Amino acid sequence: TCNKTGIFSSDTKLNPLASATKVYIPYCTSDAYAGDASFGGWEFRGGAVVDAVLSDVTSFLDLGSKASTKLVFGGGSAGGRGAMLWLDRVRDRFSTNSNISVLGFLDSPYYLDIEPYDTNDFVGFPSLTRLADQNFNTSNIVLTGSGKCSDVLFQAPWKCALGQYAASHIGTYRTNTTTPFVLIASQFDGWQLSNSVLGYNGIASDPNFDDDQLEYVVAFGKSTKASLSATVPGRLVDSSMVSIFSPACYSHHVSEKYNFWTDQTLDGASQSTTLAAFLLNNTASIHIDDCDGYECGAC
């Protein structure tokens, strides 16, 4: 066991995946599961890790031997970015097996193409993403996992590792099939804001932003909301296969905590109910808080 709750809970009343067989991959490659290189004396082989796990799981569980098998492929934070970039590849891997349907659960992969607050020394997530492309050889996973994103951003294809761009393009090389997914994205993402505003390498538990910082934070939330609102209509595939849960709250990757069912958007949805509707009833839903100000949601 991984000693987590939320999406790993065995409570059938709270978790639509309570009775599912689960495989957990701890994060240790520091490359959003997309790397394939040696750098600085370290190995960044996240892509090989995912590929090996998929092979082992397929064999060990005899995956695909039973009809109507649903494979939920997901992750949170860096794992969410990895799951986002791997989702189409996983779908392709099982495309010849009619017993398996693949869907994604993408928790907090929605990194913005936005520079950090200008008074701290953090280089910013766009710069880190570009450096990962240069040093960890992430381009193979990024370019094959983000559909036509690299065609749109041909001058800077590394940006396709940012959720702001990738989420609109998952499945866009397909003509007859789509890869459905649930996207979780807090409008005030705690990991991005802690690093970009406070220069804190982690998630500040109770940040106290000054007036200038708060102006940046509010603008960040508006950008997240605006970009998310364009994700579904901007997709070139069936938009009914996408669900979005985006509270106007300060949060990041809480699907492995009780917040999976307690945190809600203003319309009363939770991550749990959003996933349940998607997984059990084949119903896509969009829950994007539309309010003004920092933490204006049901936080």
FISESE-902636 format. One record per residue (C-alpha): y, x, z; residue number from 1. Coordinates in nm, 4 decimals, always signed. Example, Ala and Ser with C-alpha at 12.3 -4.5 7.8 and 13.67 -1.06 7.14 Angstrom:
+----------+----------+----------+-----+
:       c2 :       c1 :       c3 :   n :
+----------+----------+----------+-----+
:  -0.4500 :  +1.2300 :  +0.7800 :   1 :
:  -0.1060 :  +1.3670 :  +0.7140 :   2 :
+----------+----------+----------+-----+
***
This chain:
+----------+----------+----------+-----+
:       c2 :       c1 :       c3 :   n :
+----------+----------+----------+-----+
:  +0.0000 :  +0.0000 :  +0.0000 :   1 :
:  +0.3629 :  +0.1059 :  -0.0471 :   2 :
:  +0.4943 :  -0.0583 :  +0.2739 :   3 :
:  +0.7583 :  -0.2596 :  +0.0897 :   4 :
:  +0.8464 :  -0.6275 :  +0.0872 :   5 :
:  +1.0413 :  -0.8420 :  -0.1599 :   6 :
:  +0.8618 :  -0.8296 :  -0.4921 :   7 :
:  +0.5677 :  -0.6640 :  -0.3118 :   8 :
:  +0.5406 :  -0.9397 :  -0.0504 :   9 :
:  +0.2130 :  -1.1325 :  -0.0198 :  10 :
:  +0.3965 :  -1.4520 :  +0.0772 :  11 :
:  +0.3301 :  -1.6989 :  -0.2038 :  12 :
:  +0.6214 :  -1.9187 :  -0.0954 :  13 :
:  +0.8728 :  -1.6391 :  -0.1397 :  14 :
:  +0.7330 :  -1.4195 :  -0.4131 :  15 :
:  +0.6038 :  -1.5414 :  -0.7523 :  16 :
:  +0.4097 :  -1.2132 :  -0.7825 :  17 :
:  +0.2453 :  -1.2435 :  -0.4412 :  18 :
:  -0.1078 :  -1.2714 :  -0.5797 :  19 :
:  -0.0630 :  -1.0272 :  -0.8674 :  20 :
:  -0.2342 :  -0.6880 :  -0.8881 :  21 :
:  +0.0438 :  -0.4318 :  -0.8414 :  22 :
:  +0.0756 :  -0.0655 :  -0.9343 :  23 :
:  +0.3612 :  +0.1333 :  -0.7779 :  24 :
:  +0.4834 :  +0.4663 :  -0.9193 :  25 :
:  +0.6959 :  +0.6644 :  -0.6680 :  26 :
:  +0.9966 :  +0.8339 :  -0.8273 :  27 :
:  +0.9823 :  +1.2129 :  -0.8308 :  28 :
:  +1.0818 :  +1.3270 :  -1.1808 :  29 :
:  +1.4621 :  +1.2795 :  -1.1572 :  30 :
:  +1.4842 :  +1.1793 :  -1.5235 :  31 :
:  +1.4676 :  +0.7963 :  -1.5227 :  32 :
:  +1.1055 :  +0.8293 :  -1.6419 :  33 :
:  +1.2302 :  +0.9470 :  -1.9805 :  34 :
:  +1.2190 :  +1.3268 :  -1.9651 :  35 :
:  +0.9907 :  +1.5690 :  -2.1454 :  36 :
:  +1.1162 :  +1.9215 :  -2.0752 :  37 :
:  +1.1353 :  +2.2188 :  -1.8409 :  38 :
:  +1.4819 :  +2.2982 :  -1.7092 :  39 :
:  +1.6045 :  +2.5336 :  -1.4382 :  40 :
:  +1.2525 :  +2.6139 :  -1.3290 :  41 :
:  +1.1638 :  +2.2467 :  -1.2806 :  42 :
:  +0.9556 :  +2.0063 :  -1.4822 :  43 :
:  +1.1099 :  +1.6794 :  -1.5973 :  44 :
:  +0.8126 :  +1.4882 :  -1.7354 :  45 :
:  +0.8753 :  +1.1276 :  -1.6415 :  46 :
:  +0.7695 :  +1.0105 :  -1.9838 :  47 :
:  +0.4293 :  +1.1744 :  -1.9459 :  48 :
:  +0.3893 :  +1.0221 :  -1.5985 :  49 :
:  +0.4412 :  +0.6681 :  -1.7272 :  50 :
:  +0.2140 :  +0.7269 :  -2.0237 :  51 :
:  -0.0637 :  +0.8611 :  -1.8001 :  52 :
:  -0.0330 :  +0.5733 :  -1.5530 :  53 :
:  -0.0515 :  +0.3166 :  -1.8316 :  54 :
:  -0.3660 :  +0.4820 :  -1.9650 :  55 :
:  -0.5297 :  +0.4951 :  -1.6214 :  56 :
:  -0.4355 :  +0.1384 :  -1.5315 :  57 :
:  -0.5639 :  +0.0060 :  -1.8624 :  58 :
:  -0.8969 :  +0.1755 :  -1.8061 :  59 :
:  -0.9344 :  +0.1169 :  -1.4317 :  60 :
:  -0.8393 :  -0.2515 :  -1.4411 :  61 :
:  -0.9925 :  -0.3150 :  -1.7820 :  62 :
:  -0.6522 :  -0.4505 :  -1.8716 :  63 :
:  -0.6590 :  -0.7029 :  -2.1511 :  64 :
:  -1.0183 :  -0.8106 :  -2.1036 :  65 :
:  -0.9127 :  -1.1478 :  -1.9635 :  66 :
:  -0.7233 :  -1.4122 :  -2.1585 :  67 :
:  -0.3655 :  -1.5054 :  -2.0634 :  68 :
:  -0.2986 :  -1.1783 :  -1.8810 :  69 :
:  +0.0684 :  -1.1260 :  -1.7980 :  70 :
:  +0.1852 :  -0.7692 :  -1.7539 :  71 :
:  +0.5154 :  -0.7476 :  -1.5668 :  72 :
:  +0.6565 :  -0.4019 :  -1.6339 :  73 :
:  +0.9541 :  -0.3187 :  -1.4180 :  74 :
:  +1.1428 :  -0.0898 :  -1.1877 :  75 :
:  +1.4537 :  -0.0523 :  -0.9771 :  76 :
:  +1.7538 :  +0.1807 :  -0.9974 :  77 :
:  +1.6402 :  +0.4901 :  -1.1934 :  78 :
:  +1.3079 :  +0.3114 :  -1.2300 :  79 :
:  +1.4954 :  +0.0147 :  -1.3715 :  80 :
:  +1.6498 :  +0.2381 :  -1.6347 :  81 :
:  +1.3083 :  +0.3793 :  -1.7133 :  82 :
:  +1.1506 :  +0.0345 :  -1.7351 :  83 :
:  +1.4324 :  -0.0786 :  -1.9627 :  84 :
:  +1.3724 :  +0.2131 :  -2.1997 :  85 :
:  +0.9934 :  +0.1855 :  -2.1860 :  86 :
:  +0.9650 :  -0.1923 :  -2.2193 :  87 :
:  +0.9334 :  -0.2123 :  -2.5979 :  88 :
:  +0.6937 :  +0.0836 :  -2.6003 :  89 :
:  +0.4714 :  -0.0965 :  -2.3495 :  90 :
:  +0.4854 :  -0.4088 :  -2.5645 :  91 :
:  +0.3843 :  -0.2001 :  -2.8673 :  92 :
:  +0.1006 :  -0.0406 :  -2.6733 :  93 :
:  -0.0667 :  -0.3775 :  -2.6176 :  94 :
:  +0.0502 :  -0.5523 :  -2.9339 :  95 :
:  -0.2994 :  -0.5682 :  -3.0846 :  96 :
:  -0.4440 :  -0.7377 :  -2.7762 :  97 :
:  -0.3776 :  -1.1105 :  -2.7873 :  98 :
:  -0.4885 :  -1.1454 :  -2.4237 :  99 :
:  -0.1803 :  -0.9623 :  -2.2911 : 100 :
:  +0.1819 :  -1.0735 :  -2.2832 : 101 :
:  +0.4394 :  -0.8223 :  -2.1611 : 102 :
:  +0.7661 :  -0.9015 :  -1.9873 : 103 :
:  +1.0170 :  -0.6863 :  -1.8051 : 104 :
:  +1.1710 :  -0.7024 :  -1.4588 : 105 :
:  +1.4701 :  -0.4693 :  -1.4739 : 106 :
:  +1.6416 :  -0.4219 :  -1.1389 : 107 :
:  +1.9780 :  -0.2413 :  -1.1431 : 108 :
:  +1.9574 :  -0.0468 :  -1.4716 : 109 :
:  +2.2988 :  -0.1716 :  -1.5835 : 110 :
:  +2.4989 :  +0.1505 :  -1.5751 : 111 :
:  +2.8438 :  +0.1233 :  -1.7304 : 112 :
:  +3.0108 :  +0.3602 :  -1.9728 : 113 :
:  +3.3038 :  +0.4120 :  -1.7394 : 114 :
:  +3.4627 :  +0.7246 :  -1.5982 : 115 :
:  +3.4590 :  +0.7752 :  -1.2190 : 116 :
:  +3.7548 :  +0.7137 :  -0.9927 : 117 :
:  +3.9918 :  +1.0017 :  -1.0615 : 118 :
:  +4.0319 :  +1.1462 :  -0.7105 : 119 :
:  +3.6759 :  +1.2629 :  -0.6416 : 120 :
:  +3.4673 :  +1.5413 :  -0.7921 : 121 :
:  +3.1740 :  +1.3345 :  -0.9197 : 122 :
:  +3.1359 :  +1.3930 :  -1.2939 : 123 :
:  +3.0334 :  +1.0352 :  -1.3664 : 124 :
:  +2.7186 :  +0.8616 :  -1.4864 : 125 :
:  +2.8067 :  +0.8837 :  -1.8572 : 126 :
:  +2.8327 :  +1.2638 :  -1.8250 : 127 :
:  +2.5077 :  +1.2842 :  -1.6271 : 128 :
:  +2.3328 :  +1.0714 :  -1.8887 : 129 :
:  +2.4552 :  +1.3004 :  -2.1658 : 130 :
:  +2.3411 :  +1.6088 :  -1.9715 : 131 :
:  +1.9976 :  +1.4523 :  -1.9190 : 132 :
:  +1.9708 :  +1.4030 :  -2.2934 : 133 :
:  +2.0643 :  +1.7664 :  -2.3543 : 134 :
:  +1.8480 :  +1.9247 :  -2.0847 : 135 :
:  +1.5564 :  +1.6905 :  -2.0173 : 136 :
:  +1.4816 :  +1.5858 :  -2.3779 : 137 :
:  +1.5130 :  +1.2153 :  -2.2989 : 138 :
:  +1.6070 :  +1.1195 :  -2.6544 : 139 :
:  +1.2524 :  +1.0353 :  -2.7657 : 140 :
:  +1.2137 :  +0.7626 :  -2.5039 : 141 :
:  +1.5773 :  +0.6507 :  -2.5265 : 142 :
:  +1.5914 :  +0.6120 :  -2.9036 : 143 :
:  +1.2563 :  +0.4394 :  -2.9431 : 144 :
:  +1.3180 :  +0.2141 :  -2.6449 : 145 :
:  +1.6642 :  +0.0835 :  -2.7256 : 146 :
:  +1.6064 :  -0.0792 :  -3.0625 : 147 :
:  +1.9011 :  -0.0650 :  -3.2972 : 148 :
:  +2.1334 :  +0.0670 :  -3.0270 : 149 :
:  +2.1208 :  +0.4154 :  -3.1794 : 150 :
:  +2.2245 :  +0.2690 :  -3.5153 : 151 :
:  +2.5299 :  +0.1133 :  -3.3533 : 152 :
:  +2.6132 :  +0.4202 :  -3.1425 : 153 :
:  +2.5039 :  +0.6782 :  -3.3999 : 154 :
:  +2.7808 :  +0.9198 :  -3.2964 : 155 :
:  +2.6615 :  +0.9206 :  -2.9342 : 156 :
:  +2.3039 :  +0.7869 :  -2.9208 : 157 :
:  +2.2555 :  +0.9193 :  -2.5669 : 158 :
:  +2.4666 :  +0.6238 :  -2.4525 : 159 :
:  +2.1699 :  +0.4011 :  -2.5310 : 160 :
:  +2.0286 :  +0.5088 :  -2.1934 : 161 :
:  +2.3121 :  +0.3118 :  -2.0298 : 162 :
:  +2.2188 :  -0.0477 :  -1.9538 : 163 :
:  +2.5534 :  -0.1692 :  -2.0817 : 164 :
:  +2.4335 :  -0.0901 :  -2.4329 : 165 :
:  +2.0546 :  -0.0885 :  -2.4121 : 166 :
:  +2.0149 :  -0.4394 :  -2.2679 : 167 :
:  +2.1617 :  -0.5959 :  -2.5804 : 168 :
:  +1.9174 :  -0.4152 :  -2.8051 : 169 :
:  +1.5749 :  -0.4402 :  -2.6409 : 170 :
:  +1.3395 :  -0.5714 :  -2.9074 : 171 :
:  +1.5880 :  -0.5485 :  -3.1940 : 172 :
:  +1.3544 :  -0.3601 :  -3.4259 : 173 :
:  +1.1198 :  -0.6570 :  -3.4165 : 174 :
:  +1.1151 :  -0.9399 :  -3.6668 : 175 :
:  +0.8375 :  -1.1661 :  -3.5386 : 176 :
:  +0.8140 :  -1.0806 :  -3.1685 : 177 :
:  +1.0471 :  -1.0265 :  -2.8775 : 178 :
:  +1.0106 :  -0.8555 :  -2.5440 : 179 :
:  +1.1265 :  -1.0971 :  -2.2728 : 180 :
:  +1.2902 :  -0.9622 :  -1.9594 : 181 :
:  +1.4721 :  -1.0495 :  -1.6391 : 182 :
:  +1.7798 :  -0.8358 :  -1.5755 : 183 :
:  +1.9192 :  -0.7835 :  -1.2239 : 184 :
:  +2.2728 :  -0.6429 :  -1.2113 : 185 :
:  +2.5116 :  -0.6712 :  -0.9192 : 186 :
:  +2.8708 :  -0.6823 :  -1.0377 : 187 :
:  +2.9640 :  -0.4323 :  -0.7654 : 188 :
:  +2.6701 :  -0.1983 :  -0.8027 : 189 :
:  +2.6395 :  -0.0010 :  -0.4796 : 190 :
:  +2.4917 :  +0.3143 :  -0.6305 : 191 :
:  +2.7482 :  +0.3451 :  -0.9084 : 192 :
:  +3.0456 :  +0.2674 :  -0.6853 : 193 :
:  +2.9356 :  +0.4910 :  -0.3967 : 194 :
:  +2.9064 :  +0.7864 :  -0.6333 : 195 :
:  +3.1940 :  +0.7081 :  -0.8693 : 196 :
:  +3.4523 :  +0.6080 :  -0.6086 : 197 :
:  +3.3514 :  +0.7800 :  -0.2857 : 198 :
:  +3.1726 :  +1.0828 :  -0.4284 : 199 :
:  +2.8810 :  +0.9873 :  -0.2024 : 200 :
:  +2.5363 :  +1.0808 :  -0.3299 : 201 :
:  +2.3640 :  +0.7660 :  -0.2147 : 202 :
:  +2.4602 :  +0.4091 :  -0.1309 : 203 :
:  +2.7331 :  +0.3755 :  +0.1303 : 204 :
:  +2.6209 :  +0.1041 :  +0.3719 : 205 :
:  +2.9637 :  -0.0426 :  +0.4449 : 206 :
:  +3.2281 :  +0.1188 :  +0.2231 : 207 :
:  +3.5931 :  +0.0971 :  +0.3182 : 208 :
:  +3.7919 :  +0.1221 :  -0.0046 : 209 :
:  +4.1655 :  +0.1895 :  +0.0083 : 210 :
:  +4.4019 :  -0.0098 :  -0.2130 : 211 :
:  +4.3828 :  +0.2288 :  -0.5090 : 212 :
:  +4.0061 :  +0.2523 :  -0.4868 : 213 :
:  +3.9777 :  -0.1228 :  -0.4565 : 214 :
:  +4.1728 :  -0.1662 :  -0.7802 : 215 :
:  +3.9101 :  +0.0505 :  -0.9550 : 216 :
:  +3.6266 :  -0.1410 :  -0.7867 : 217 :
:  +3.7618 :  -0.4798 :  -0.8942 : 218 :
:  +3.8072 :  -0.3544 :  -1.2526 : 219 :
:  +3.4491 :  -0.2249 :  -1.2433 : 220 :
:  +3.3253 :  -0.5690 :  -1.1417 : 221 :
:  +3.5223 :  -0.7361 :  -1.4196 : 222 :
:  +3.3785 :  -0.4932 :  -1.6746 : 223 :
:  +3.0255 :  -0.5578 :  -1.5532 : 224 :
:  +3.0717 :  -0.9343 :  -1.5716 : 225 :
:  +3.2292 :  -0.9224 :  -1.9165 : 226 :
:  +2.9595 :  -0.6944 :  -2.0542 : 227 :
:  +2.6774 :  -0.9012 :  -1.9064 : 228 :
:  +2.8261 :  -1.2203 :  -2.0448 : 229 :
:  +2.8056 :  -1.0650 :  -2.3918 : 230 :
:  +2.4486 :  -0.9367 :  -2.3493 : 231 :
:  +2.2606 :  -1.2535 :  -2.4427 : 232 :
:  +2.4738 :  -1.3780 :  -2.7354 : 233 :
:  +2.5005 :  -1.0183 :  -2.8518 : 234 :
:  +2.1260 :  -0.9777 :  -2.8865 : 235 :
:  +1.9767 :  -0.9906 :  -3.2325 : 236 :
:  +1.6544 :  -1.1523 :  -3.1075 : 237 :
:  +1.5691 :  -1.4794 :  -2.9355 : 238 :
:  +1.8183 :  -1.5050 :  -2.6475 : 239 :
:  +1.5979 :  -1.7627 :  -2.4740 : 240 :
:  +1.3745 :  -1.4733 :  -2.3699 : 241 :
:  +1.6370 :  -1.3190 :  -2.1402 : 242 :
:  +1.7247 :  -1.4107 :  -1.7817 : 243 :
:  +2.0151 :  -1.2527 :  -1.5941 : 244 :
:  +2.0828 :  -1.2503 :  -1.2201 : 245 :
:  +2.4263 :  -1.1065 :  -1.1393 : 246 :
:  +2.5904 :  -1.1825 :  -0.8039 : 247 :
:  +2.9509 :  -1.0791 :  -0.7440 : 248 :
:  +2.8364 :  -0.8688 :  -0.4489 : 249 :
:  +2.8080 :  -0.5054 :  -0.3420 : 250 :
:  +2.4386 :  -0.4360 :  -0.3855 : 251 :
:  +2.1847 :  -0.2175 :  -0.5619 : 252 :
:  +1.8083 :  -0.2378 :  -0.6103 : 253 :
:  +1.7118 :  -0.4810 :  -0.3347 : 254 :
:  +1.4092 :  -0.6382 :  -0.5047 : 255 :
:  +1.1858 :  -0.4386 :  -0.2702 : 256 :
:  +1.3576 :  -0.5917 :  +0.0334 : 257 :
:  +1.3886 :  -0.9397 :  +0.1816 : 258 :
:  +1.7105 :  -0.9711 :  -0.0215 : 259 :
:  +1.4796 :  -1.0489 :  -0.3149 : 260 :
:  +1.4726 :  -1.4076 :  -0.1920 : 261 :
:  +1.7767 :  -1.4280 :  +0.0398 : 262 :
:  +2.0597 :  -1.2961 :  -0.1787 : 263 :
:  +2.1978 :  -1.5648 :  -0.4069 : 264 :
:  +2.4466 :  -1.6231 :  -0.6829 : 265 :
:  +2.7109 :  -1.8922 :  -0.6388 : 266 :
:  +2.4885 :  -2.1477 :  -0.8138 : 267 :
:  +2.2134 :  -2.0969 :  -0.5544 : 268 :
:  +1.9708 :  -1.8820 :  -0.7526 : 269 :
:  +1.7909 :  -1.5797 :  -0.6094 : 270 :
:  +1.6019 :  -1.2977 :  -0.7756 : 271 :
:  +1.2814 :  -1.4682 :  -0.6647 : 272 :
:  +1.3641 :  -1.8111 :  -0.8107 : 273 :
:  +1.4951 :  -1.6539 :  -1.1321 : 274 :
:  +1.1737 :  -1.4580 :  -1.1801 : 275 :
:  +0.9582 :  -1.7573 :  -1.0824 : 276 :
:  +1.1214 :  -1.9798 :  -1.3447 : 277 :
:  +1.0801 :  -1.7080 :  -1.6050 : 278 :
:  +0.7247 :  -1.6108 :  -1.5144 : 279 :
:  +0.5658 :  -1.9408 :  -1.4185 : 280 :
:  +0.7637 :  -2.1946 :  -1.6219 : 281 :
:  +0.8691 :  -1.9853 :  -1.9237 : 282 :
:  +1.2272 :  -2.0831 :  -1.8470 : 283 :
:  +1.5090 :  -1.8367 :  -1.9067 : 284 :
:  +1.8263 :  -1.8758 :  -1.7008 : 285 :
:  +2.1632 :  -1.7074 :  -1.6743 : 286 :
:  +2.3182 :  -1.6661 :  -1.3283 : 287 :
:  +2.6387 :  -1.4622 :  -1.3582 : 288 :
:  +2.8936 :  -1.5249 :  -1.0837 : 289 :
:  +3.2338 :  -1.6086 :  -1.2257 : 290 :
:  +3.4915 :  -1.5428 :  -0.9552 : 291 :
:  +3.7768 :  -1.3025 :  -0.8918 : 292 :
:  +3.7977 :  -1.0270 :  -0.6329 : 293 :
:  +3.5687 :  -0.7828 :  -0.4578 : 294 :
:  +3.2566 :  -0.9478 :  -0.3161 : 295 :
:  +3.3800 :  -1.2950 :  -0.4098 : 296 :
:  +3.0228 :  -1.4197 :  -0.4421 : 297 :
:  +2.7839 :  -1.5561 :  -0.1786 : 298 :
:  +2.7540 :  -1.2164 :  -0.0130 : 299 :
+----------+----------+----------+-----+
***
